[in-house]
Structure formats: C-alpha cells, structure tokens
Amino acid sequence: MSQDISIPTEQDVIDIVKTIFDPEIPVDIYELGLIYEINVKESGFIHIDMTLTSPNCPVAESLPQDVENKVASLDGAKGCKVTIVFEPAWTQDMMSEEAKLELGFL
C-alpha cells in the first residue's frame, strides 16, 4: 500500500534516534535517557531537546549534529534542530530498564 509522504511521527523520530549510540557506552541515546523532548511541527520541522551524560562529554560537538542529520533525513522531515540542555541534569536514573540491564546496573 503506497501513501503520500507525510511528516514524520514522534515514533519515527524515536526509531531513528535509537540508531545513534553514545560512543563510550554501548547503549543508544534514547534508552540512555538523553532525549528530553521531541517536537514535530506541522510543517515537518523537528525540534529535539537533549542532554549529554556530562557537560564535558567528548562528543558534545558531534553527537547533536549526528542527531540533527539523521532526523532531518527522515521522509517528510523539513529539517531538525537539536538544543542541548542541562536542566534537569542527566543521571543514571533516566536510563530505561533495558539500558540499565545492558550496562549491568540491574
């Protein structure tokens, strides 16, 4: 069944974000709890608030750009802007059960 290209859903964004991994931790950034908010506008532009595991994260420059590039490549996306926020500060409690299990915290 074919359909016209429409704007991505929040789930589409989550699915592609789950393909991006923190280079120091073998868990995707969504399961790590680094994605705070996904806002898909009616225009197809996507805004994401995310954080880093620490302000001194070695991928502070490249990781947000990777997220922007991958999300903007979704069919129907009209671009993506990632805003890095540090409030609330990231803690291990923000990780999913899956991530905690993967990293041996459970």
C-alpha positions as CSV (number, residue, x, y, z in Angstrom):
1,M,0.0,0.0,0.0
2,S,1.6,3.3,-1.0
3,Q,1.0,6.5,0.7
4,D,2.0,10.1,0.2
5,I,4.9,11.3,2.1
6,S,3.7,13.0,5.3
7,I,5.5,14.5,8.2
8,P,7.4,12.0,10.5
9,T,5.7,10.9,13.7
10,E,7.3,11.2,17.1
11,Q,7.7,7.4,16.9
12,D,9.6,7.7,13.6
13,V,11.9,10.2,15.3
14,I,12.4,7.8,18.3
15,D,13.1,4.9,15.9
16,I,15.9,6.8,14.1
17,V,17.3,8.2,17.4
18,K,17.6,4.7,18.7
19,T,20.2,4.0,15.9
20,I,22.5,6.6,17.5
21,F,24.9,5.3,20.2
22,D,27.0,7.1,22.8
23,P,30.5,6.1,21.7
24,E,31.6,5.4,25.2
25,I,28.5,3.4,26.3
26,P,27.1,0.5,24.2
27,V,23.5,1.8,24.5
28,D,21.5,4.1,22.2
29,I,21.0,7.7,23.3
30,Y,17.2,7.2,23.6
31,E,17.5,4.3,26.0
32,L,20.2,6.3,27.9
33,G,17.6,8.9,28.6
34,L,19.4,11.7,26.8
35,I,16.4,12.7,24.7
36,Y,14.2,15.0,26.8
37,E,11.7,16.2,24.2
38,I,10.7,15.6,20.6
39,N,8.5,18.2,19.0
40,V,7.4,17.5,15.4
41,K,5.8,20.7,13.9
42,E,3.0,20.5,11.4
43,S,5.5,21.9,8.8
44,G,7.6,18.8,9.3
45,F,10.4,20.6,11.1
46,I,11.6,18.7,14.2
47,H,12.9,20.2,17.4
48,I,14.7,18.0,19.9
49,D,15.8,18.9,23.4
50,M,18.5,16.6,24.6
51,T,21.3,16.4,27.1
52,L,24.7,14.8,27.4
53,T,26.0,12.4,30.1
54,S,28.2,15.3,31.3
55,P,28.9,18.9,30.1
56,N,32.5,17.8,29.3
57,C,31.2,14.9,27.1
58,P,33.8,14.2,24.4
59,V,31.1,14.1,21.7
60,A,29.4,17.4,22.8
61,E,30.1,18.8,19.3
62,S,29.4,15.8,17.1
63,L,26.6,14.0,18.8
64,P,23.9,16.7,18.4
65,Q,25.0,17.2,14.8
66,D,24.6,13.4,14.2
67,V,21.1,13.6,15.7
68,E,20.1,16.6,13.5
69,N,21.5,14.9,10.4
70,K,19.8,11.5,10.9
71,V,16.4,13.0,12.0
72,A,16.4,15.5,9.1
73,S,16.9,12.6,6.7
74,L,13.5,11.1,7.6
75,D,11.0,11.1,4.8
76,G,8.9,14.2,5.1
77,A,11.2,16.0,7.6
78,K,11.8,19.6,6.8
79,G,14.9,19.8,9.0
80,C,15.9,19.3,12.6
81,K,17.3,21.5,15.4
82,V,18.8,19.9,18.5
83,T,19.0,22.1,21.6
84,I,21.4,20.9,24.3
85,V,20.0,21.4,27.8
86,F,21.5,20.5,31.2
87,E,18.3,21.0,33.2
88,P,17.4,18.6,34.6
89,A,20.9,17.2,34.9
90,W,21.2,13.7,33.5
91,T,21.5,10.8,35.9
92,Q,21.6,7.1,35.6
93,D,18.0,7.0,36.8
94,M,16.9,8.4,33.4
95,M,18.1,5.3,31.6
96,S,15.5,2.7,30.6
97,E,15.3,-0.6,32.3
98,E,16.8,-2.1,29.0
99,A,19.8,0.2,29.2
100,K,20.4,-0.5,32.9
101,L,20.2,-4.2,32.2
102,E,22.6,-3.9,29.3
103,L,25.1,-2.0,31.4
104,G,24.8,-4.3,34.4
105,F,23.0,-1.9,36.7
106,L,20.2,-4.3,37.4
